[in-house]
Amino acid sequence: MIIALLSIFIVMGLVQVFKPKLLWSINRPLQRPFVKDYDATEPSPAGYTMMRITGVIFLIVAVWMLVVHLR
């Protein structure tokens, strides 16, 4: 069970690193009750870069946890 969960986390981390705009567009419906203008809430290029950096850190931690669990 834990291996499947960590595998899902790794896929999420890969998407966050390589396609951060995809994550933002998937989460758009969650903004509906709170935001009137979706384009005004889109992150700047610096915001997408920060998402990528966070994704790399998340990916490193998830892979490390998987390796530790498989030992």
PDB file with one MODEL, atoms N, CA, C and O in Angstrom:
MODEL        1
ATOM      1  N   MET A   1       0.823  -1.194   0.000  1.00  0.00           N
ATOM      2  CA  MET A   1       0.000   0.000   0.000  1.00  0.00           C
ATOM      3  C   MET A   1       0.869   1.261   0.000  1.00  0.00           C
ATOM      4  O   MET A   1       0.607   2.205  -0.745  1.00  0.00           O
ATOM      5  N   ILE A   2       1.901   1.262   0.841  1.00  0.00           N
ATOM      6  CA  ILE A   2       2.758   2.442   0.932  1.00  0.00           C
ATOM      7  C   ILE A   2       3.532   2.670  -0.368  1.00  0.00           C
ATOM      8  O   ILE A   2       3.797   3.811  -0.746  1.00  0.00           O
ATOM      9  N   ILE A   3       3.890   1.583  -1.046  1.00  0.00           N
ATOM     10  CA  ILE A   3       4.614   1.710  -2.311  1.00  0.00           C
ATOM     11  C   ILE A   3       3.723   2.363  -3.361  1.00  0.00           C
ATOM     12  O   ILE A   3       4.187   3.206  -4.128  1.00  0.00           O
ATOM     13  N   ALA A   4       2.460   1.984  -3.403  1.00  0.00           N
ATOM     14  CA  ALA A   4       1.524   2.591  -4.357  1.00  0.00           C
ATOM     15  C   ALA A   4       1.332   4.082  -4.057  1.00  0.00           C
ATOM     16  O   ALA A   4       1.290   4.901  -4.975  1.00  0.00           O
ATOM     17  N   LEU A   5       1.219   4.424  -2.795  1.00  0.00           N
ATOM     18  CA  LEU A   5       1.037   5.816  -2.401  1.00  0.00           C
ATOM     19  C   LEU A   5       2.274   6.648  -2.757  1.00  0.00           C
ATOM     20  O   LEU A   5       2.148   7.756  -3.277  1.00  0.00           O
ATOM     21  N   LEU A   6       3.458   6.118  -2.481  1.00  0.00           N
ATOM     22  CA  LEU A   6       4.678   6.831  -2.825  1.00  0.00           C
ATOM     23  C   LEU A   6       4.849   6.951  -4.340  1.00  0.00           C
ATOM     24  O   LEU A   6       5.378   7.950  -4.828  1.00  0.00           O
ATOM     25  N   SER A   7       4.407   5.946  -5.078  1.00  0.00           N
ATOM     26  CA  SER A   7       4.471   6.018  -6.540  1.00  0.00           C
ATOM     27  C   SER A   7       3.573   7.135  -7.068  1.00  0.00           C
ATOM     28  O   SER A   7       3.950   7.849  -7.997  1.00  0.00           O
ATOM     29  N   ILE A   8       2.406   7.284  -6.488  1.00  0.00           N
ATOM     30  CA  ILE A   8       1.504   8.376  -6.871  1.00  0.00           C
ATOM     31  C   ILE A   8       2.145   9.727  -6.546  1.00  0.00           C
ATOM     32  O   ILE A   8       2.052  10.670  -7.333  1.00  0.00           O
ATOM     33  N   PHE A   9       2.795   9.815  -5.382  1.00  0.00           N
ATOM     34  CA  PHE A   9       3.488  11.050  -5.012  1.00  0.00           C
ATOM     35  C   PHE A   9       4.602  11.381  -6.005  1.00  0.00           C
ATOM     36  O   PHE A   9       4.799  12.544  -6.356  1.00  0.00           O
ATOM     37  N   ILE A  10       5.326  10.362  -6.454  1.00  0.00           N
ATOM     38  CA  ILE A  10       6.408  10.583  -7.410  1.00  0.00           C
ATOM     39  C   ILE A  10       5.853  11.092  -8.737  1.00  0.00           C
ATOM     40  O   ILE A  10       6.431  11.993  -9.345  1.00  0.00           O
ATOM     41  N   VAL A  11       4.749  10.529  -9.183  1.00  0.00           N
ATOM     42  CA  VAL A  11       4.125  11.003 -10.420  1.00  0.00           C
ATOM     43  C   VAL A  11       3.659  12.452 -10.253  1.00  0.00           C
ATOM     44  O   VAL A  11       3.838  13.272 -11.154  1.00  0.00           O
ATOM     45  N   MET A  12       3.070  12.761  -9.116  1.00  0.00           N
ATOM     46  CA  MET A  12       2.639  14.140  -8.861  1.00  0.00           C
ATOM     47  C   MET A  12       3.828  15.096  -8.855  1.00  0.00           C
ATOM     48  O   MET A  12       3.733  16.207  -9.378  1.00  0.00           O
ATOM     49  N   GLY A  13       4.941  14.672  -8.270  1.00  0.00           N
ATOM     50  CA  GLY A  13       6.137  15.496  -8.260  1.00  0.00           C
ATOM     51  C   GLY A  13       6.688  15.725  -9.657  1.00  0.00           C
ATOM     52  O   GLY A  13       7.135  16.824  -9.985  1.00  0.00           O
ATOM     53  N   LEU A  14       6.654  14.673 -10.484  1.00  0.00           N
ATOM     54  CA  LEU A  14       7.129  14.811 -11.865  1.00  0.00           C
ATOM     55  C   LEU A  14       6.257  15.793 -12.645  1.00  0.00           C
ATOM     56  O   LEU A  14       6.767  16.611 -13.410  1.00  0.00           O
ATOM     57  N   VAL A  15       4.951  15.710 -12.450  1.00  0.00           N
ATOM     58  CA  VAL A  15       4.046  16.645 -13.127  1.00  0.00           C
ATOM     59  C   VAL A  15       4.315  18.067 -12.648  1.00  0.00           C
ATOM     60  O   VAL A  15       4.299  19.004 -13.446  1.00  0.00           O
ATOM     61  N   GLN A  16       4.560  18.232 -11.361  1.00  0.00           N
ATOM     62  CA  GLN A  16       4.816  19.567 -10.826  1.00  0.00           C
ATOM     63  C   GLN A  16       6.122  20.141 -11.371  1.00  0.00           C
ATOM     64  O   GLN A  16       6.234  21.351 -11.563  1.00  0.00           O
ATOM     65  N   VAL A  17       7.103  19.287 -11.618  1.00  0.00           N
ATOM     66  CA  VAL A  17       8.384  19.770 -12.135  1.00  0.00           C
ATOM     67  C   VAL A  17       8.289  20.087 -13.629  1.00  0.00           C
ATOM     68  O   VAL A  17       8.780  21.124 -14.075  1.00  0.00           O
ATOM     69  N   PHE A  18       7.659  19.200 -14.401  1.00  0.00           N
ATOM     70  CA  PHE A  18       7.681  19.353 -15.854  1.00  0.00           C
ATOM     71  C   PHE A  18       6.460  20.070 -16.437  1.00  0.00           C
ATOM     72  O   PHE A  18       6.559  20.649 -17.518  1.00  0.00           O
ATOM     73  N   LYS A  19       5.324  20.047 -15.759  1.00  0.00           N
ATOM     74  CA  LYS A  19       4.101  20.684 -16.279  1.00  0.00           C
ATOM     75  C   LYS A  19       3.358  21.436 -15.169  1.00  0.00           C
ATOM     76  O   LYS A  19       2.233  21.063 -14.838  1.00  0.00           O
ATOM     77  N   PRO A  20       3.947  22.472 -14.591  1.00  0.00           N
ATOM     78  CA  PRO A  20       3.248  23.167 -13.494  1.00  0.00           C
ATOM     79  C   PRO A  20       1.968  23.860 -13.953  1.00  0.00           C
ATOM     80  O   PRO A  20       1.047  24.028 -13.154  1.00  0.00           O
ATOM     81  N   LYS A  21       1.888  24.267 -15.220  1.00  0.00           N
ATOM     82  CA  LYS A  21       0.656  24.899 -15.716  1.00  0.00           C
ATOM     83  C   LYS A  21      -0.495  23.895 -15.747  1.00  0.00           C
ATOM     84  O   LYS A  21      -1.654  24.270 -15.573  1.00  0.00           O
ATOM     85  N   LEU A  22      -0.174  22.625 -15.967  1.00  0.00           N
ATOM     86  CA  LEU A  22      -1.209  21.591 -15.951  1.00  0.00           C
ATOM     87  C   LEU A  22      -1.830  21.479 -14.565  1.00  0.00           C
ATOM     88  O   LEU A  22      -3.049  21.359 -14.441  1.00  0.00           O
ATOM     89  N   LEU A  23      -1.012  21.517 -13.532  1.00  0.00           N
ATOM     90  CA  LEU A  23      -1.551  21.462 -12.169  1.00  0.00           C
ATOM     91  C   LEU A  23      -2.430  22.673 -11.876  1.00  0.00           C
ATOM     92  O   LEU A  23      -3.481  22.550 -11.247  1.00  0.00           O
ATOM     93  N   TRP A  24      -1.992  23.842 -12.336  1.00  0.00           N
ATOM     94  CA  TRP A  24      -2.789  25.036 -12.092  1.00  0.00           C
ATOM     95  C   TRP A  24      -4.134  24.941 -12.810  1.00  0.00           C
ATOM     96  O   TRP A  24      -5.165  25.315 -12.251  1.00  0.00           O
ATOM     97  N   SER A  25      -4.127  24.440 -14.046  1.00  0.00           N
ATOM     98  CA  SER A  25      -5.395  24.350 -14.788  1.00  0.00           C
ATOM     99  C   SER A  25      -6.311  23.278 -14.213  1.00  0.00           C
ATOM    100  O   SER A  25      -7.533  23.423 -14.268  1.00  0.00           O
ATOM    101  N   ILE A  26      -5.751  22.213 -13.666  1.00  0.00           N
ATOM    102  CA  ILE A  26      -6.573  21.176 -13.029  1.00  0.00           C
ATOM    103  C   ILE A  26      -7.229  21.719 -11.766  1.00  0.00           C
ATOM    104  O   ILE A  26      -8.363  21.360 -11.446  1.00  0.00           O
ATOM    105  N   ASN A  27      -6.521  22.579 -11.053  1.00  0.00           N
ATOM    106  CA  ASN A  27      -7.047  23.127  -9.795  1.00  0.00           C
ATOM    107  C   ASN A  27      -7.959  24.335  -9.992  1.00  0.00           C
ATOM    108  O   ASN A  27      -8.495  24.868  -9.020  1.00  0.00           O
ATOM    109  N   ARG A  28      -8.141  24.768 -11.226  1.00  0.00           N
ATOM    110  CA  ARG A  28      -9.003  25.921 -11.499  1.00  0.00           C
ATOM    111  C   ARG A  28     -10.422  25.752 -10.975  1.00  0.00           C
ATOM    112  O   ARG A  28     -10.956  26.698 -10.396  1.00  0.00           O
ATOM    113  N   PRO A  29     -11.064  24.598 -11.147  1.00  0.00           N
ATOM    114  CA  PRO A  29     -12.434  24.473 -10.625  1.00  0.00           C
ATOM    115  C   PRO A  29     -12.540  24.657  -9.113  1.00  0.00           C
ATOM    116  O   PRO A  29     -13.598  25.037  -8.610  1.00  0.00           O
ATOM    117  N   LEU A  30     -11.461  24.391  -8.388  1.00  0.00           N
ATOM    118  CA  LEU A  30     -11.490  24.593  -6.940  1.00  0.00           C
ATOM    119  C   LEU A  30     -11.538  26.070  -6.578  1.00  0.00           C
ATOM    120  O   LEU A  30     -11.920  26.425  -5.463  1.00  0.00           O
ATOM    121  N   GLN A  31     -11.151  26.937  -7.519  1.00  0.00           N
ATOM    122  CA  GLN A  31     -11.166  28.376  -7.281  1.00  0.00           C
ATOM    123  C   GLN A  31     -12.544  28.997  -7.514  1.00  0.00           C
ATOM    124  O   GLN A  31     -12.798  30.124  -7.088  1.00  0.00           O
ATOM    125  N   ARG A  32     -13.428  28.266  -8.186  1.00  0.00           N
ATOM    126  CA  ARG A  32     -14.710  28.824  -8.630  1.00  0.00           C
ATOM    127  C   ARG A  32     -15.470  29.582  -7.529  1.00  0.00           C
ATOM    128  O   ARG A  32     -15.937  30.690  -7.795  1.00  0.00           O
ATOM    129  N   PRO A  33     -15.616  29.052  -6.325  1.00  0.00           N
ATOM    130  CA  PRO A  33     -16.397  29.811  -5.336  1.00  0.00           C
ATOM    131  C   PRO A  33     -15.695  31.060  -4.815  1.00  0.00           C
ATOM    132  O   PRO A  33     -16.339  31.923  -4.218  1.00  0.00           O
ATOM    133  N   PHE A  34     -14.392  31.172  -5.029  1.00  0.00           N
ATOM    134  CA  PHE A  34     -13.634  32.250  -4.412  1.00  0.00           C
ATOM    135  C   PHE A  34     -13.132  33.309  -5.393  1.00  0.00           C
ATOM    136  O   PHE A  34     -12.847  34.436  -4.986  1.00  0.00           O
ATOM    137  N   VAL A  35     -13.018  32.967  -6.677  1.00  0.00           N
ATOM    138  CA  VAL A  35     -12.350  33.844  -7.642  1.00  0.00           C
ATOM    139  C   VAL A  35     -13.299  34.176  -8.793  1.00  0.00           C
ATOM    140  O   VAL A  35     -13.979  33.297  -9.321  1.00  0.00           O
ATOM    141  N   LYS A  36     -13.337  35.450  -9.175  1.00  0.00           N
ATOM    142  CA  LYS A  36     -14.159  35.861 -10.305  1.00  0.00           C
ATOM    143  C   LYS A  36     -13.370  35.849 -11.611  1.00  0.00           C
ATOM    144  O   LYS A  36     -13.921  35.524 -12.663  1.00  0.00           O
ATOM    145  N   ASP A  37     -12.091  36.199 -11.554  1.00  0.00           N
ATOM    146  CA  ASP A  37     -11.254  36.274 -12.748  1.00  0.00           C
ATOM    147  C   ASP A  37     -10.104  35.272 -12.622  1.00  0.00           C
ATOM    148  O   ASP A  37      -9.140  35.507 -11.894  1.00  0.00           O
ATOM    149  N   TYR A  38     -10.220  34.156 -13.337  1.00  0.00           N
ATOM    150  CA  TYR A  38      -9.209  33.101 -13.240  1.00  0.00           C
ATOM    151  C   TYR A  38      -7.842  33.568 -13.732  1.00  0.00           C
ATOM    152  O   TYR A  38      -6.815  33.201 -13.161  1.00  0.00           O
ATOM    153  N   ASP A  39      -7.830  34.374 -14.787  1.00  0.00           N
ATOM    154  CA  ASP A  39      -6.553  34.813 -15.345  1.00  0.00           C
ATOM    155  C   ASP A  39      -5.786  35.710 -14.377  1.00  0.00           C
ATOM    156  O   ASP A  39      -4.557  35.772 -14.432  1.00  0.00           O
ATOM    157  N   ALA A  40      -6.491  36.396 -13.502  1.00  0.00           N
ATOM    158  CA  ALA A  40      -5.829  37.259 -12.527  1.00  0.00           C
ATOM    159  C   ALA A  40      -5.112  36.451 -11.452  1.00  0.00           C
ATOM    160  O   ALA A  40      -4.223  36.973 -10.780  1.00  0.00           O
ATOM    161  N   THR A  41      -5.484  35.193 -11.279  1.00  0.00           N
ATOM    162  CA  THR A  41      -4.862  34.375 -10.239  1.00  0.00           C
ATOM    163  C   THR A  41      -3.769  33.462 -10.776  1.00  0.00           C
ATOM    164  O   THR A  41      -3.130  32.741 -10.010  1.00  0.00           O
ATOM    165  N   GLU A  42      -3.549  33.489 -12.090  1.00  0.00           N
ATOM    166  CA  GLU A  42      -2.508  32.624 -12.650  1.00  0.00           C
ATOM    167  C   GLU A  42      -1.137  33.087 -12.163  1.00  0.00           C
ATOM    168  O   GLU A  42      -0.848  34.284 -12.159  1.00  0.00           O
ATOM    169  N   PRO A  43      -0.294  32.138 -11.753  1.00  0.00           N
ATOM    170  CA  PRO A  43       1.038  32.519 -11.255  1.00  0.00           C
ATOM    171  C   PRO A  43       1.893  33.169 -12.337  1.00  0.00           C
ATOM    172  O   PRO A  43       1.712  32.924 -13.530  1.00  0.00           O
ATOM    173  N   SER A  44       2.808  33.986 -11.900  1.00  0.00           N
ATOM    174  CA  SER A  44       3.769  34.615 -12.811  1.00  0.00           C
ATOM    175  C   SER A  44       4.838  33.580 -13.176  1.00  0.00           C
ATOM    176  O   SER A  44       4.866  32.495 -12.595  1.00  0.00           O
ATOM    177  N   PRO A  45       5.714  33.902 -14.131  1.00  0.00           N
ATOM    178  CA  PRO A  45       6.810  32.974 -14.437  1.00  0.00           C
ATOM    179  C   PRO A  45       7.658  32.637 -13.203  1.00  0.00           C
ATOM    180  O   PRO A  45       8.133  31.510 -13.062  1.00  0.00           O
ATOM    181  N   ALA A  46       7.843  33.611 -12.318  1.00  0.00           N
ATOM    182  CA  ALA A  46       8.586  33.338 -11.079  1.00  0.00           C
ATOM    183  C   ALA A  46       7.800  32.370 -10.190  1.00  0.00           C
ATOM    184  O   ALA A  46       8.390  31.538  -9.501  1.00  0.00           O
ATOM    185  N   GLY A  47       6.490  32.479 -10.209  1.00  0.00           N
ATOM    186  CA  GLY A  47       5.653  31.552  -9.444  1.00  0.00           C
ATOM    187  C   GLY A  47       5.756  30.132  -9.972  1.00  0.00           C
ATOM    188  O   GLY A  47       5.821  29.177  -9.198  1.00  0.00           O
ATOM    189  N   TYR A  48       5.772  29.994 -11.296  1.00  0.00           N
ATOM    190  CA  TYR A  48       5.936  28.664 -11.882  1.00  0.00           C
ATOM    191  C   TYR A  48       7.321  28.096 -11.584  1.00  0.00           C
ATOM    192  O   TYR A  48       7.469  26.892 -11.375  1.00  0.00           O
ATOM    193  N   THR A  49       8.334  28.959 -11.564  1.00  0.00           N
ATOM    194  CA  THR A  49       9.680  28.498 -11.210  1.00  0.00           C
ATOM    195  C   THR A  49       9.709  28.013  -9.767  1.00  0.00           C
ATOM    196  O   THR A  49      10.332  26.995  -9.465  1.00  0.00           O
ATOM    197  N   MET A  50       9.048  28.727  -8.889  1.00  0.00           N
ATOM    198  CA  MET A  50       8.981  28.299  -7.486  1.00  0.00           C
ATOM    199  C   MET A  50       8.242  26.971  -7.357  1.00  0.00           C
ATOM    200  O   MET A  50       8.624  26.124  -6.550  1.00  0.00           O
ATOM    201  N   MET A  51       7.186  26.788  -8.149  1.00  0.00           N
ATOM    202  CA  MET A  51       6.470  25.506  -8.144  1.00  0.00           C
ATOM    203  C   MET A  51       7.395  24.377  -8.588  1.00  0.00           C
ATOM    204  O   MET A  51       7.344  23.278  -8.035  1.00  0.00           O
ATOM    205  N   ARG A  52       8.242  24.644  -9.587  1.00  0.00           N
ATOM    206  CA  ARG A  52       9.185  23.626 -10.065  1.00  0.00           C
ATOM    207  C   ARG A  52      10.211  23.286  -8.987  1.00  0.00           C
ATOM    208  O   ARG A  52      10.526  22.114  -8.778  1.00  0.00           O
ATOM    209  N   ILE A  53      10.732  24.299  -8.305  1.00  0.00           N
ATOM    210  CA  ILE A  53      11.715  24.062  -7.237  1.00  0.00           C
ATOM    211  C   ILE A  53      11.086  23.244  -6.110  1.00  0.00           C
ATOM    212  O   ILE A  53      11.697  22.307  -5.597  1.00  0.00           O
ATOM    213  N   THR A  54       9.869  23.604  -5.735  1.00  0.00           N
ATOM    214  CA  THR A  54       9.159  22.849  -4.709  1.00  0.00           C
ATOM    215  C   THR A  54       8.917  21.418  -5.168  1.00  0.00           C
ATOM    216  O   THR A  54       9.017  20.484  -4.372  1.00  0.00           O
ATOM    217  N   GLY A  55       8.601  21.240  -6.449  1.00  0.00           N
ATOM    218  CA  GLY A  55       8.384  19.902  -6.993  1.00  0.00           C
ATOM    219  C   GLY A  55       9.639  19.049  -6.951  1.00  0.00           C
ATOM    220  O   GLY A  55       9.567  17.849  -6.684  1.00  0.00           O
ATOM    221  N   VAL A  56      10.800  19.664  -7.216  1.00  0.00           N
ATOM    222  CA  VAL A  56      12.063  18.921  -7.157  1.00  0.00           C
ATOM    223  C   VAL A  56      12.326  18.453  -5.729  1.00  0.00           C
ATOM    224  O   VAL A  56      12.721  17.307  -5.513  1.00  0.00           O
ATOM    225  N   ILE A  57      12.109  19.332  -4.757  1.00  0.00           N
ATOM    226  CA  ILE A  57      12.306  18.955  -3.357  1.00  0.00           C
ATOM    227  C   ILE A  57      11.331  17.852  -2.971  1.00  0.00           C
ATOM    228  O   ILE A  57      11.719  16.877  -2.327  1.00  0.00           O
ATOM    229  N   PHE A  58      10.082  17.996  -3.357  1.00  0.00           N
ATOM    230  CA  PHE A  58       9.059  16.978  -3.069  1.00  0.00           C
ATOM    231  C   PHE A  58       9.438  15.647  -3.707  1.00  0.00           C
ATOM    232  O   PHE A  58       9.284  14.595  -3.087  1.00  0.00           O
ATOM    233  N   LEU A  59       9.928  15.687  -4.935  1.00  0.00           N
ATOM    234  CA  LEU A  59      10.323  14.481  -5.654  1.00  0.00           C
ATOM    235  C   LEU A  59      11.501  13.791  -4.973  1.00  0.00           C
ATOM    236  O   LEU A  59      11.513  12.566  -4.850  1.00  0.00           O
ATOM    237  N   ILE A  60      12.477  14.555  -4.537  1.00  0.00           N
ATOM    238  CA  ILE A  60      13.625  13.980  -3.830  1.00  0.00           C
ATOM    239  C   ILE A  60      13.184  13.281  -2.551  1.00  0.00           C
ATOM    240  O   ILE A  60      13.638  12.176  -2.257  1.00  0.00           O
ATOM    241  N   VAL A  61      12.306  13.917  -1.795  1.00  0.00           N
ATOM    242  CA  VAL A  61      11.828  13.318  -0.545  1.00  0.00           C
ATOM    243  C   VAL A  61      11.017  12.052  -0.821  1.00  0.00           C
ATOM    244  O   VAL A  61      11.177  11.055  -0.117  1.00  0.00           O
ATOM    245  N   ALA A  62      10.158  12.081  -1.826  1.00  0.00           N
ATOM    246  CA  ALA A  62       9.333  10.908  -2.135  1.00  0.00           C
ATOM    247  C   ALA A  62      10.190   9.735  -2.604  1.00  0.00           C
ATOM    248  O   ALA A  62       9.942   8.596  -2.209  1.00  0.00           O
ATOM    249  N   VAL A  63      11.191   9.998  -3.439  1.00  0.00           N
ATOM    250  CA  VAL A  63      12.078   8.922  -3.906  1.00  0.00           C
ATOM    251  C   VAL A  63      12.889   8.381  -2.743  1.00  0.00           C
ATOM    252  O   VAL A  63      13.073   7.170  -2.622  1.00  0.00           O
ATOM    253  N   TRP A  64      13.375   9.272  -1.884  1.00  0.00           N
ATOM    254  CA  TRP A  64      14.127   8.827  -0.703  1.00  0.00           C
ATOM    255  C   TRP A  64      13.269   7.934   0.193  1.00  0.00           C
ATOM    256  O   TRP A  64      13.738   6.900   0.670  1.00  0.00           O
ATOM    257  N   MET A  65      12.016   8.326   0.422  1.00  0.00           N
ATOM    258  CA  MET A  65      11.119   7.517   1.245  1.00  0.00           C
ATOM    259  C   MET A  65      10.876   6.147   0.596  1.00  0.00           C
ATOM    260  O   MET A  65      10.828   5.132   1.291  1.00  0.00           O
ATOM    261  N   LEU A  66      10.727   6.119  -0.713  1.00  0.00           N
ATOM    262  CA  LEU A  66      10.525   4.853  -1.419  1.00  0.00           C
ATOM    263  C   LEU A  66      11.746   3.945  -1.276  1.00  0.00           C
ATOM    264  O   LEU A  66      11.610   2.748  -1.021  1.00  0.00           O
ATOM    265  N   VAL A  67      12.925   4.513  -1.441  1.00  0.00           N
ATOM    266  CA  VAL A  67      14.160   3.725  -1.321  1.00  0.00           C
ATOM    267  C   VAL A  67      14.311   3.186   0.107  1.00  0.00           C
ATOM    268  O   VAL A  67      14.660   2.021   0.294  1.00  0.00           O
ATOM    269  N   VAL A  68      14.054   4.016   1.097  1.00  0.00           N
ATOM    270  CA  VAL A  68      14.155   3.576   2.484  1.00  0.00           C
ATOM    271  C   VAL A  68      13.142   2.466   2.765  1.00  0.00           C
ATOM    272  O   VAL A  68      13.451   1.505   3.469  1.00  0.00           O
ATOM    273  N   HIS A  69      11.956   2.597   2.226  1.00  0.00           N
ATOM    274  CA  HIS A  69      10.912   1.594   2.473  1.00  0.00           C
ATOM    275  C   HIS A  69      11.243   0.266   1.791  1.00  0.00           C
ATOM    276  O   HIS A  69      10.899  -0.796   2.312  1.00  0.00           O
ATOM    277  N   LEU A  70      11.904   0.313   0.634  1.00  0.00           N
ATOM    278  CA  LEU A  70      12.203  -0.913  -0.095  1.00  0.00           C
ATOM    279  C   LEU A  70      13.412  -1.670   0.460  1.00  0.00           C
ATOM    280  O   LEU A  70      13.642  -2.815   0.072  1.00  0.00           O
ATOM    281  N   ARG A  71      14.169  -1.072   1.336  1.00  0.00           N
ATOM    282  CA  ARG A  71      15.330  -1.772   1.917  1.00  0.00           C
ATOM    283  C   ARG A  71      14.938  -2.909   2.770  1.00  0.00           C
ATOM    284  O   ARG A  71      15.801  -3.590   3.325  1.00  0.00           O
TER     285      ARG A  71
ENDMDL
END
